């Protein structure tokens, strides 16, 4: 399983960060998703090749 960690842009509320984290943790392809509002970072693990652009598409569906 590969681990990824990226900086998020445009995240402006802690509640939105929690909503994104909760929703992405329900995705069967992503594991251990953590969204840190204070550092504007997202980290996750996956066995598939899901880049930040793929995760961004999922995030836009949750919180445009």
N, C-alpha and C positions, 0 to 999 in steps of 0.2 A: 504494500500500500504506500502510495506517495503522499507526502505532506506538502501543502502549499500555504504561503502567507503573502498577502497583498495589502496595499494601502487602498482604502476606499475614499472616494471623493464625493462630496455632495451629501454626506450623511449629516443631518442636522438635528436629530433628536434621539434620545436614548431609547424611547419607546419604539421607534422605527427600527433601531438596531436589534432590539429584543425580538420584534416581529420577524425580521429577516432571519435571525439566528434560529428561532423556533421553526419557521417554515422550511428552511434549508435542511435542518436536522431530520425532517420528515421525508426528504428525498432519498430514495433507496441507493443512489449512486454516491452520495456524500456522507461522510462520517465525521464525528467530532467537530462540527462547525462551531466556531467561536467568533462572535463579532464584538470587538471592543470599541465602544463609542468614544472613550477617552483618547485612545491612540489612533482611532480611525483605521483599525486593522481588521482583516478577516483572515481566519486560518481554517483549513479543512483538510481532510484526508480522503483519498479516493483510489480505487483500483483502476478506474477508467482514466482516459486522457481528457480531463475537463479543465480547461484553462480559465483564467480570470474572465475572458470574454464570454465563455459559456456560463459562468456563474453570474456575470453581469446581466445576461439575458433573463436568468431565473430571478434575480433581484428585482429587475424592472417589472416583472409580472406581479411581484409581491408588493413593492413600494415604488411606484413610478416617480 
